[in-house]
Amino acid sequence: MSASNMKRIGIWCGLISLMLSACGVKDGVAESTVDPGGDASTDAGKIETVAGGIVWLHSTNPWGNPGIRLDAGGKVIYLDPVDPIGLDAMPKADVILVTHPHVDHFSAETIARLAKTGTVVVSTKEIGDSLSGVDFQEVAPGQTTSAGGLEIEGIPAYNDDHAIESGYVGFVLVVDGVRIYCSGDTGLTPEMKSLTRIDIAVLNVRKYYSLSGEDAATFARTVKPQILIPIHWIPGDVRFGDPAELEILRRNMPATTELRELTFSG
C-alpha cells in the first residue's frame, strides 16, 4: 500500500473516532448520559439554586421544627408550617403542603395567616375537612396531583407511631426540574427506598417518631440524593436524643450525598 493511501486511511480513522466520541461511544460501547432510573440527570446548578431557597422554620411548638419554606421557581412553598417565629414577616404562600394532622405539623391558624388569594393547600382528606376559606387539593399515598403549576406526589409515610391505615403522606415535588422528597414522619419504608432520581431529600430525623440517624444514612446510601437536609430535630435538646442521632447521621453519610444542616430562619 502506498504511503499516500495509508495517510488517507489514517485521516478517515481519526475522523470516525471523533464522530463516535461526539456521539458518546467509547471502545465500541455507547456511554449512557441517562441515570439508572431512566431520567436525565438534573443540572447541578439548578439543584444548588433550589436547595439554596430552602429555609428551616423555627417553630415555637415544643415537639420540634418540621417546617420549611421553599422559595424557588417563582413559587413560595411551605411544608408543615406551625407557629413559626417571625410569621407575620414571612411571604405569603403559593402552595402549602401538610403531611398529617399532628399538632406539630398542622395548624389551621398558621395556614390562614400564610394564605393569600390563590394559595392551594395540598394534603390528605382529613386535613381538607379541617380547613375552610382556602383552596384545597387532596392527595393520598401513591397519588399524584398538581397545584400552583407544580407536580406533587403523595408518598406513604408510616411507622409504629404513625399507622399506615391513617394514610399520612410525604411528598415528592418537582420545582424547576429539581425533584425534592419531603419525608414527613415515617420509618424507613420500602416506598422510600424505591424512590428514584431524588435530587434533594428533606428528612424528618427523630428516632422512634420518625427516621433515626442510621435510617437517614441508609436512605442516602440507597437512593443517593445529591443533597440531604435533616429537619424536625431540635439542636442541643436531648429529650428525644436528637443530637446523638444527628451525630450518627454525620458519621455514616455516604460520599455520594452532601449532608446539609440548616440553621433556623428565626
C-alpha positions, 0 to 999 in steps of 0.5 A, spaced: 500 500 500 502 506 498 504 511 503 499 516 500 493 511 501 495 509 508 495 517 510 488 517 507 486 511 511 489 514 517 485 521 516 478 517 515 480 513 522 481 519 526 475 522 523 470 516 525 473 516 532 471 523 533 464 522 530 463 516 535 466 520 541 461 526 539 456 521 539 458 518 546 461 511 544 467 509 547 471 502 545 465 500 541 460 501 547 455 507 547 456 511 554 449 512 557 448 520 559 441 517 562 441 515 570 439 508 572 432 510 573 431 512 566 431 520 567 436 525 565 440 527 570 438 534 573 443 540 572 447 541 578 446 548 578 439 548 578 439 543 584 444 548 588 439 554 586 433 550 589 436 547 595 439 554 596 431 557 597 430 552 602 429 555 609 428 551 616 422 554 620 423 555 627 417 553 630 415 555 637 411 548 638 415 544 643 415 537 639 420 540 634 421 544 627 418 540 621 417 546 617 420 549 611 419 554 606 421 553 599 422 559 595 424 557 588 421 557 581 417 563 582 413 559 587 413 560 595 412 553 598 411 551 605 411 544 608 408 543 615 408 550 617 406 551 625 407 557 629 413 559 626 417 565 629 417 571 625 410 569 621 407 575 620 414 577 616 414 571 612 411 571 604 405 569 603 404 562 600 403 559 593 402 552 595 402 549 602 403 542 603 401 538 610 403 531 611 398 529 617 394 532 622 399 532 628 399 538 632 406 539 630 405 539 623 398 542 622 395 548 624 389 551 621 391 558 624 398 558 621 395 556 614 390 562 614 395 567 616 400 564 610 394 564 605 393 569 600 388 569 594 390 563 590 394 559 595 392 551 594 393 547 600 395 540 598 394 534 603 390 528 605 382 528 606 382 529 613 386 535 613 381 538 607 375 537 612 379 541 617 380 547 613 375 552 610 376 559 606 382 556 602 383 552 596 384 545 597 387 539 593 387 532 596 392 527 595 393 520 598 399 515 598 401 513 591 397 519 588 399 524 584 396 531 583 398 538 581 397 545 584 400 552 583 403 549 576 407 544 580 407 536 580 406 533 587 406 526 589 403 523 595 408 518 598 406 513 604 409 515 610 408 510 616 411 507 622 409 504 629 407 511 631 404 513 625 399 507 622 399 506 615 391 505 615 391 513 617 394 514 610 399 520 612 403 522 606 410 525 604 411 528 598 415 528 592 415 535 588 418 537 582 420 545 582 424 547 576 426 540 574 429 539 581 425 533 584 425 534 592 422 528 597 419 531 603 419 525 608 414 527 613 414 522 619 415 515 617 420 509 618 424 507 613 419 504 608 420 500 602 416 506 598 422 510 600 427 506 598 424 505 591 424 512 590 428 514 584 432 520 581 431 524 588 435 530 587 434 533 594 431 529 600 428 533 606 428 528 612 424 528 618 430 525 623 427 523 630 428 516 632 422 512 634 417 518 631 420 518 625 427 516 621 433 515 626 440 517 624 442 510 621 435 510 617 437 517 614 444 514 612 441 508 609 436 512 605 442 516 602 446 510 601 440 507 597 437 512 593 443 517 593 440 524 593 445 529 591 443 533 597 440 531 604 437 536 609 435 533 616 429 537 619 424 536 625 430 535 630 431 540 635 439 542 636 442 541 643 435 538 646 436 531 648 429 529 650 428 525 644 436 524 643 436 528 637 443 530 637 446 523 638 442 521 632 444 527 628 451 525 630 450 518 627 447 521 621 454 525 620 458 519 621 455 514 616 453 519 610 455 516 604 460 520 599 455 520 594 450 525 598 452 532 601 449 532 608 446 539 609 444 542 616 440 548 616 440 553 621 433 556 623 430 562 619 428 565 626 
